[in-house]
Amino acid sequence: MSNPIAKKADCLLDIPCRLKQVAFAYLLSLMLPGRKHSLTQASQVGSLHKSQFSRFLRRHGDLAVESLQRTAARTCRAIQRPPVVAGGPWTIAILIDATLQSRSSRHSGNSHKFSHGKGYVIGHQWTNILLLINGKKIPLPPLAWISGRERKRRGLKKETEQEAVIRYLSDLDLSQYVGTYENHEVVVLADSGYDNKKLQASILSRGWDFVFSMKSSRGSRLSSQKNTGAQGNCSVADLFRKAKIFPWKTIRAYANGWKRRKRKEFRARELTGFISGITDEVRLVLSEERGSRKGRKYLVCSNIRVRMGAIVRVYRKRWEIELFHKDVKSLMGFEDVSCHDFQSVESHVHWVYCAWLLLPEISGKSGSVLEAMTALQQEVELSPFKHLIQLSTRIHGFRDVQRYCREVINANKAA
């Protein structure tokens, strides 16, 4: 059976002819709904032996990275760039967060035991960098946590996750994806796990803004206080506790629910001051759900001209990366990888992100990921009948239909 996404995917990707069949079959297997997106399922979808997919993932990792970069750039340039939130100067948001990819044992390449939530997870850690433009999420090539043995094999220097993110953002050429832009249009969003003064300083050095959630112990002081060094700073929690003259204000934020837009109310206070490690003046915001301390966050924004409401609303956009993690894990087989060597795992992750970007265009559905996958499945199920109708319109259509049916029967017997 011909691959129903081959023509569309061929227009969107630049894949060598000798690899098109296996590449398009693997992409289709990731886009179709299923209990497990394994190499066995890919072989059933593409009518190829699963060893071909194993070799494809192991030997052509560069092609996976290149395809993701090309797809991300094409998607970005087709989107208009209105403000990320009303009242903010930003049209491009860079979201940073890490997720874990569980494996069955530590014997697979580059696997490690990570502390996560209530217990431990054995597997790989990926730091994802997403662009959020006009509500559209565009994943960029992720950063993998590399073990000491894997670093030695690849000849890499040891670096922490924070240092890897700093290097990634310093080398990131946004014009490759979004075209022409101004530095003040970019804002970087991250939670308190990335509250690092070197990372924040590197973002400011590029002329970008940042809105981070801070640890409650982060050193800070008011603009009216004299700079007496680190000894004159206090934790941001104590700073807000002492500065009670600044009143609470109500902020309303909206989120798209299942049937209608949901409104959520917060109360927030703002200060203007300095935080340790950053010489520029920043805006400090304490936000929590109205009527309780639930969801209390200490936010810092490097742009002091932005209002408090826009700061709270733009930080809520960081949750989009969590929704992205949920989609690729539960629907697109992010964790359904049984390869031993880490090169294959890296290729698999990049192809998953590429399939996630291509799915709306190929299926023609711009709604949820599940709706797009269901529509594509219906198209796959109807494709043999469409092919029969096409064959029947030929001059000797009856013979061509018979020949096609025999080929299908023989293929099923051989399988």
Secondary structure, DSSP 8 states (H G I E B T S, - for coil): ---TTHHHHHHH----HHHHHHHHHHHHHHHS--S---HHHHHHHHTS-HHHHHHHHHH-HHHHHHHHHHHHHHHHHTS----SSTT-S-SEEEEEEEEEEE-S-TTSTT-EEEEETTEEEEEEEEEEEEEEETTEEEE---EE---HHHHHHHT-----HHHHHHHHHHH--THHHH-S--GGGEEEEE-GGG--HHHHHHHHHTT-EEEEEE-TT-EEEETTS----GGG-EEHHHHHHH-TTS--EEEEEEEE-SSSEEEEEEEEEEEEEEETT--S-EEEEEEEETTSSTT-EEEEES-TTS-HHHHHHHHHTTHHHHHHHHHHHHTS-SS----SSHHHHHHHHHHHHHHHHHHHHHH---S-HHHHHHHHHHHHHHHHHHHHHHHHTSTTHHHHHHHHHHHHHHHHHH-
